[in-house]
Amino acid sequence: MKKVFSIGILLGLVLITNSCQDKITDTYTVNEPEYMTYDDLRSSFKVIAPTTIKRAGKIYFKDDYIFINEYQEGIHILNNSDPSNPHEVSFIEIPGNVDMAIKGDKLYADSYIDLLTIDISNMNNIVEIDRDTSVFPYIIPEVEEGIVSDIDDSRGVITGYAITQKTEEVEDHSNYYQTFDRWGGIEAVNDAPVFDGALASTGKGGSMARFTLYDNYLYAIDNASLNLFDISNLSNPELYKRIPISWQIETLFPYEQKLFIGSQSGMFIYSLQNPANPQFISEFRHASACDPVVVEGDYAYVTLRGGNLCGAIDSQLDVIDISLIENPKLVTSYPMDSPYGLGIDDQILFVCDGDSGLKIYDAGDPLAISDNKIAQYSDINAYDVIPLGNVLLMIGSDGFYQYDYSDLSNIKLLSHIAVEGE
């Protein structure tokens, strides 16, 4: 009885203490989701006259055409038969689009949680011919600050937020609770197919790609899985399987029957000898950082970007020896400022170093890349590149650029299409 009585007194004291707890006023940002219904999403496809680029995303090349993603809005199409004078053809409205890939005359594009198949055989009559619904994970857009209010995915996809400030009285627990930052959101980004003699019917994307094509399959990654779509019937893709990879995978790069997957924790290598069943070969681990990867010969080149949510402090370019594919090894690292995408063509390495611009190196000697800088264009913002033999396509926050690099001693700017407000 004494034990019970003592416990009762103790509980009473706790209740009294809590009831006398000081009150404080707490003001915080609330992000209320704004939705597009599924019916509206699935009737939103539209082709309109050319529009100005406002927020450029991924780039893609196929035949004489350039495809530029307008982040979460759609795709700009440019006729690039003359790289010195590209001209806009049309704009495809695709809400939630960040990725694309093309095989033959079929363009595959994401639209939030759906996959669209678009017939581009007639550029004057572009039409949606198939839609695979709910094949990608539900996406919660990132927020700058505050908390995200309750999410109801039955209402549709989240297109943005209404931002409000909420003030309320709460108990002051500062004496015995640690504070924490509230943040949330998943950024959606994507794109990049293979371009070689065996697959000349496909296009080519950049190193920031989350879509790529190989044989009769479209590979698309979400944050943790590799999704395989069977496109043996180009007009009717079918989700074939999902392969768990690792948390926070970000980019895809196919090379010589292998698939290189960049993640925030490292690089994963899969065999594509059986394209329907990619097999894990090996991985290379690095400090947590955002990292696209490109490959040529016995080396993989990876940019690690620090100073962001990926966790890294330092920014650098890693050169990895993959001559023994089962055991990739770091050769050396070079400091960078804030690198994003990169490209490699016949040992010429192109690195997009954010606000530090485009850097071009001779990578013939992996141990002396920084000593063999060919050129730097520091007056531009660089996000991703596609080298095409003699012409380099480059996208950044201030526009789309094309360079003639056939003569490395005299690289020439061929054209520039500015973004709105530049």
VENCORTA-V289416 format. One record per helix or strand of 2 or more residues. SS is the DSSP state (hx for helix, st for strand). FROM is the first residue (numbers start at 1). TO is the last residue. If there is no record, write none. Layout:
{{SS,FROM,TO} {SS,FROM,TO}}
//
This chain:
{{hx,2,19} {st,23,36} {hx,38,41} {st,46,48} {st,56,62} {st,65,70} {st,74,79} {hx,83,85} {st,87,93} {st,100,103} {st,106,111} {st,114,119} {st,127,132} {st,147,148} {hx,153,155} {st,157,171} {hx,197,199} {st,204,205} {st,211,214} {st,217,221} {st,225,230} {st,238,244} {st,249,255} {st,258,263} {st,266,271} {st,279,285} {st,293,296} {st,299,305} {st,316,321} {st,329,335} {st,342,345} {st,348,352} {st,358,362} {hx,366,372} {st,373,377} {st,384,387} {st,391,396} {st,399,404} {st,412,417}}
//
